[in-house]
Amino acid sequence: MTKLNAKIRTETGKKTSVLKDNGRIPAVVYGHKVKNVLLDVDYKEFQKVLREAGESSLIELDIEGEKEKRPVLVHELQKDPVSDLFIHIDFFQASLTEEVQVKVPLVFGGDSLAVKDLGGTLVKNISELEVKALPQNLPHEIKVSIDALDTFENHILVKDLILPKDIKVLAKPDEIVVSVAQPEKVEEELAEVIEEKVEDVGQVEKEKKTEDVVEEEPK
């Protein structure tokens, strides 16, 4: 389990800007039958932990002054809309005896002959999979091999994925995860989109001309 150090925070509201200036992120930890605790963590350390654990794996939160470490999940991340930097973290303290429901990212790998040799386009219908499991059994990611996509008729379904035995997938088994689209089909879809946009522009110009004529009519 990836470890993250944290300190008890007393600053709230606008005062948390001092923390951000010092390279720390305000945070809070909460959970079922758990009292909310205000925290702050080192920005760079959290970035490293997030890369390793993601938002679906347990993190061992080591709060300064507490004897026992807390098993937590990153429940919500807030970012500054301009700088895209993290500005607040919500940690959920999980019970190791109760299942939780989270979304696990899919990581696609391998080589598809339909893409490599036939010029097809890889179509990812699902980028993350919702699962249910005990927190300690949650995977960081789910790997999807596209080696089996040799033709445009091939596709990979949810039931085809190799998953840890201790997790329950909440998606439908026959839902398509990834497939390969034929080149001409992609071009046709792009042409349809372009045509729709041209029609929309033409309709707007037509309506504008009508409005101009109405405005120019003598009273």
N, C-alpha and C positions, 0 to 999 in steps of 0.2 A: 504494500500500500504506500502510495506517495505521501510524503510528509510536507506540511506547510506550517511555518511558524506564524503566530499571531499575537497581538497585544490588545489588552483591554483599552477601549476608546472612551474618552469623556467628551470629546468635541462632537457637536451636532450642528446641523444646518449649515450656514455659511462659514462657520468656523472650521469645517473640514477642509477648506481650501488650503489651510496651513499644512495639513497632512499631504495633500497632493503636491504641494510645492516641495516637500521633502521626500518625494518618491514613494509615498505610501498610498494605499487605497482604503477608504472607509468601507466597512463591511458589517454584516450582522449575521448571527447564527441563531436558528430557531428550529423547532420540531415539535412532535407530539409529546406532550407532558414535559416540555423543555422550556425553561425561561429564556426569553430573548436576551442576547448578550451583544453589545456593541463592540466591534473590533476594528483593527486596521492591520493590513498586511503589506509587506514589501512588494512594490510593483513588479520588479524584475523576477523576484522569486516566484510570484504568482504566475507570471507568464510562462516560466519554465514548468511549473506544476501543471498548468492548464494544457500545455503541449503533451505532457506525459499521461495525464489522467483524463483529460477532456471533461465533458459535463455529464458523463455517464458512468464514471468509475469513482470508487470511494477514495477520499483524501483523508489522511490522518492529520487532524487539526491540533496542533500543539500550542495551546494558549498559555502565555506567560503567567505563572502563578498557580496554574492548575496541575494537579498531580496526574490526572488521567487524560489521555488524548481522546479527542472526539472524532468518530467516524462521520464524515459529512460528504454531501454531494453539492456541486455548484448548481443551485436552483435557478438563479437569475443573474444575468450580467447586464449592467447598464453602461452604455458608451456615450461619450460626448459626440453629438451629431456633426460637429465641425472637425475636431481633431481625431475622432475615432478611437480615443484612448479610453480605457476602463475608468469609470468614475464611481462605481459602487458594485458590491458583490453581496448576493444573498446566499448563505450556506444553509442547507437543510441537514440537520442532525438526524441520521437514519437509525432505526432500530434494526439490529442484526437478526432479529427473529421475525420481522414483518416484511413482506414483499413490497417493492416499490415499482412504479411504472415510469419508464423513461424512454427517450428516443436515442437510439445508438446510431452514429453515422456509418454509412457504408463506404468502404474503400475499394475502388475497382482496380484490378491489376491483371497482368497477362497480355496476350496478343490474340486478337480476333482476325482470322483470315478474311472474313467478310469485310472488315474495315481495311486491313493491310493490303490484300490482293485484289479485292473487288471494288474498292473505292466507296464503300458504304460509310454511313455516319452512325456512330454509337449514340443510342438514345437511352438515357438514364431516366426511367420513369419514377424511380424511388431513390432518394439520396440519404434517407435515414429510416430506420425501422423501429417501431414502437414495441417494446418488450416489457415483460414483467418478471421480476426475480428478486431473490434476497439481495440486498445491497452488495454483499461481498462476492456475489457471483456475476455481477454485471460486467460485461466486456467493455473495453475502451473503444473498440471498433469492431465491425464485422467485415471481413474480407470477402470480396466477390471476384472470382476468376472468370474472365471473359474468353478463355481459351476455347470453350465449347461453341462459340458463335462462329461457325464456319460458313454458314449461308444466311441469306436474308429470311429464311423460314425459321431459323433457330431463335430461341429466346430463353432467358433464365427466369424462373418463377420463384416466388418466396419459398415454396416447398423444396426447391433445388439447393437452397443455401445450406452451407455447413455451419451449424450453430452449436454452441455449448449446450450440453444436455440439461443444464440446470435453469435454463431460461424459457419463458413462454412467449411466443411471437403472437402479437395481437392483430397482425394483418391477415388478410385472406390468403390461404395457401396457393391459390391459382392466380394471384395478382402478379403481373409482369414487372420484374425488377429492371431488366435491361434487355435491349434488342438492337438490331442493326437495320437502319432504313436504307433503301436503295437510293442511289444518286439521283435518278430521275424523279423519285417521289419527293425528295428533299427540295429539288428545284421547283417542282410543281407547287409545293406548299409555300415556298418563298414567293413564287409568281402570284399566287392567290392573295398573299398578304399585301404585296405591292399593288395589285389591282384594287384591292379593297381600299387602300390608302388613297390611290388616285381618284377613286369614285367619291370618297369622303371629301377630298379637296375640291372636286368638281361641284359637289353638292353645296359646299360652303360658299364657293364663288357665285353659284347660281342664286343662292339665297341673298348674298350681299348685293348683287345686281338688282334683285327685286326690291330690296330695301332702299337702294339708291333712287330707283324710279319713283317709288312711293313718296320719298322725301322731296323730289323735284317737282311733283305735281302742284300746280298753283292752287291756292286756297280759294 
